[in-house]
Amino acid sequence: THKTGGSSVVNVLHRFGEARGLRFALPHRYQFGYPGGFRAERVKGFTPGGPPFDIICHHMRFNLSEVQKVMPNDSFYFSIVRDPGTLGESAFAYYRSAAPAFRRAPSLAAFLASPHRFYHPGVRGNHYARNLQWFDFGLPPASPTDQAAVAAALAALDATFSLVLLAEHFDESLVLLRRALCWPEDAVAAFAHNG
């Protein structure tokens, strides 16, 4: 997920995997076709029915059925999330030049007070002005007032992801990740990234 500490987690995974000769699912280009949903054919070296990869750790718009085409059946799925308020502040500053909705707003306060004045779906780059976590998890658009749809989406995530790290508790989350994967302590040594 974007702007949640994911790049720091990717660093940990790359160091672990490279030290052990694991096979990474990497995109042909910069990203896996983001903001489109993940598709297996965008993985460098993927062939249908070919050997699975060991690790996929890259920003993407999650699509479970496509990810399952490149990963083993017993894969451990996890991600990282961040408080939506601080994520929104960070996204507004970081994606200001990329998202027309943010560029048009004179300030974050103005955007939040009247998002419909600035945000127009379908405009290139405006996906960064949405709820990034909801979007990156590949969830369908849902009104926050549609409690049943929100609950169903969260239940699907809960069934898929064995662990969700919290950016606000990054160190503790890495300890939980290490324990869940039975990794040695030194495997999760991290440094601040994109602070």
Salt bridges, closest charged atoms under 4 A:
GLU18 OE2 - HIS14 ND1 3.64
GLU41 OE2 - ARG39 NH2 2.60
GLU66 OE2 - LYS69 NZ 2.61
ASP136 OD2 - HIS2 ND1 2.71
GLU172 OE2 - HIS169 ND1 3.99
